């Protein structure tokens, strides 16, 4: 099962990953990083729906998303 990791401290909450995800499992969390941005995240119960397509990682302008298969 693929696993998605976000470097939360570098995320600006631009939402490009949310718009790109074909499974629509990425959300903006309520959590703020040190820069004051709400960060992208995937709820643990939705991680099983990830196909590992890496669309989110490719579109991220700040390279904060890592996919492990």
PADREN-731868 format. One record per atom (N, C-alpha, C): y, z, x; residue number from 1. Coordinates in steps of 0.1 Angstrom, whole numbers, plus 5000, padded with zeros to 4 digits. Layout:
N
REC   yy   zz   xx num
REC    Y    Z    X NUM
...
END
This chain:
69
REC   yy   zz   xx num
REC 4988 5000 5008   1
REC 5000 5000 5000   1
REC 5012 5000 5009   1
REC 5022 4991 5007   2
REC 5034 4991 5014   2
REC 5043 5003 5012   2
REC 5051 5006 5021   3
REC 5059 5018 5020   3
REC 5073 5014 5025   3
REC 5084 5018 5018   4
REC 5097 5014 5021   4
REC 5105 5027 5025   4
REC 5112 5025 5036   5
REC 5120 5036 5042   5
REC 5135 5031 5043   5
REC 5144 5041 5039   6
REC 5158 5038 5040   6
REC 5164 5047 5050   6
REC 5172 5042 5059   7
REC 5180 5050 5068   7
REC 5193 5054 5060   7
REC 5191 5065 5053   8
REC 5201 5069 5043   8
REC 5215 5071 5049   8
REC 5216 5076 5061   9
REC 5229 5079 5067   9
REC 5237 5066 5070   9
REC 5230 5054 5070  10
REC 5237 5042 5073  10
REC 5239 5033 5060  10
REC 5233 5038 5049  11
REC 5234 5030 5036  11
REC 5248 5032 5030  11
REC 5254 5021 5026  12
REC 5267 5021 5020  12
REC 5266 5020 5004  12
REC 5254 5019 4999  13
REC 5252 5018 4985  13
REC 5258 5005 4979  13
REC 5256 4994 4986  14
REC 5261 4981 4982  14
REC 5253 4975 4970  14
REC 5241 4980 4968  15
REC 5233 4976 4957  15
REC 5226 4962 4958  15
REC 5228 4955 4970  16
REC 5222 4942 4972  16
REC 5207 4943 4971  16
REC 5201 4954 4976  17
REC 5187 4955 4976  17
REC 5182 4957 4962  17
REC 5189 4964 4954  18
REC 5186 4966 4940  18
REC 5185 4953 4932  18
REC 5195 4945 4934  19
REC 5196 4932 4928  19
REC 5185 4922 4932  19
REC 5180 4924 4945  20
REC 5170 4915 4951  20
REC 5156 4919 4948  20
REC 5153 4931 4945  21
REC 5139 4936 4943  21
REC 5133 4929 4931  21
REC 5122 4922 4933  22
REC 5116 4915 4922  22
REC 5109 4925 4912  22
REC 5105 4937 4917  23
REC 5099 4947 4909  23
REC 5109 4957 4902  23
REC 5121 4956 4906  24
REC 5132 4964 4901  24
REC 5129 4979 4902  24
REC 5124 4983 4914  25
REC 5121 4997 4916  25
REC 5131 5005 4925  25
REC 5140 4998 4930  26
REC 5151 5004 4939  26
REC 5162 5009 4930  26
REC 5166 5021 4933  27
REC 5177 5027 4925  27
REC 5188 5033 4934  27
REC 5199 5036 4929  28
REC 5210 5044 4937  28
REC 5208 5058 4933  28
REC 5205 5066 4943  29
REC 5202 5080 4941  29
REC 5215 5088 4938  29
REC 5213 5100 4934  30
REC 5225 5109 4932  30
REC 5229 5116 4945  30
REC 5221 5114 4955  31
REC 5223 5120 4968  31
REC 5234 5113 4975  31
REC 5243 5121 4982  32
REC 5253 5115 4990  32
REC 5249 5116 5005  32
REC 5253 5106 5013  33
REC 5250 5107 5027  33
REC 5263 5113 5034  33
REC 5263 5114 5047  34
REC 5274 5120 5054  34
REC 5287 5113 5052  34
REC 5286 5100 5049  35
REC 5298 5091 5048  35
REC 5303 5091 5033  35
REC 5296 5098 5024  36
REC 5301 5099 5010  36
REC 5295 5089 5001  36
REC 5286 5081 5005  37
REC 5280 5070 4997  37
REC 5267 5075 4990  37
REC 5265 5071 4978  38
REC 5253 5073 4971  38
REC 5243 5062 4977  38
REC 5231 5067 4981  39
REC 5222 5058 4989  39
REC 5211 5052 4980  39
REC 5206 5041 4984  40
REC 5195 5034 4978  40
REC 5182 5042 4980  40
REC 5173 5042 4970  41
REC 5161 5049 4972  41
REC 5150 5043 4962  41
REC 5138 5047 4964  42
REC 5127 5043 4955  42
REC 5120 5057 4952  42
REC 5119 5059 4939  43
REC 5112 5071 4935  43
REC 5097 5071 4939  43
REC 5092 5082 4944  44
REC 5078 5082 4949  44
REC 5068 5076 4939  44
REC 5070 5079 4926  45
REC 5060 5074 4916  45
REC 5061 5059 4915  45
REC 5072 5053 4919  46
REC 5074 5038 4918  46
REC 5070 5031 4931  46
REC 5068 5038 4942  47
REC 5064 5032 4954  47
REC 5051 5024 4953  47
REC 5042 5028 4944  48
REC 5030 5021 4943  48
REC 5032 5006 4937  48
REC 5043 5004 4931  49
REC 5046 4991 4926  49
REC 5052 4981 4936  49
REC 5055 4986 4948  50
REC 5061 4978 4958  50
REC 5050 4968 4963  50
REC 5054 4955 4964  51
REC 5045 4945 4970  51
REC 5047 4943 4984  51
REC 5057 4948 4990  52
REC 5060 4946 5005  52
REC 5066 4933 5008  52
REC 5072 4927 4998  53
REC 5078 4913 5000  53
REC 5090 4913 5010  53
REC 5096 4925 5012  54
REC 5107 4927 5022  54
REC 5120 4920 5018  54
REC 5121 4916 5005  55
REC 5134 4910 5001  55
REC 5146 4919 5003  55
REC 5143 4932 5000  56
REC 5154 4942 5002  56
REC 5158 4943 5016  56
REC 5148 4943 5025  57
REC 5152 4945 5039  57
REC 5159 4933 5045  57
REC 5155 4921 5040  58
REC 5162 4909 5045  58
REC 5176 4908 5040  58
REC 5179 4913 5028  59
REC 5193 4911 5023  59
REC 5202 4922 5027  59
REC 5197 4933 5032  60
REC 5205 4945 5036  60
REC 5215 4942 5047  60
REC 5228 4942 5045  61
REC 5237 4938 5056  61
REC 5238 4949 5067  61
REC 5233 4961 5065  62
REC 5234 4971 5075  62
REC 5220 4975 5081  62
REC 5210 4967 5077  63
REC 5197 4969 5083  63
REC 5192 4983 5082  63
REC 5193 4989 5069  64
REC 5188 5003 5067  64
REC 5175 5004 5061  64
REC 5168 4992 5058  65
REC 5155 4993 5051  65
REC 5144 4988 5061  65
REC 5134 4996 5061  66
REC 5122 4993 5069  66
REC 5110 4993 5060  66
REC 5101 4983 5061  67
REC 5089 4981 5053  67
REC 5077 4983 5062  67
REC 5068 4992 5058  68
REC 5055 4994 5065  68
REC 5044 4990 5056  68
REC 5035 4982 5061  69
REC 5024 4977 5053  69
REC 5011 4985 5056  69
END
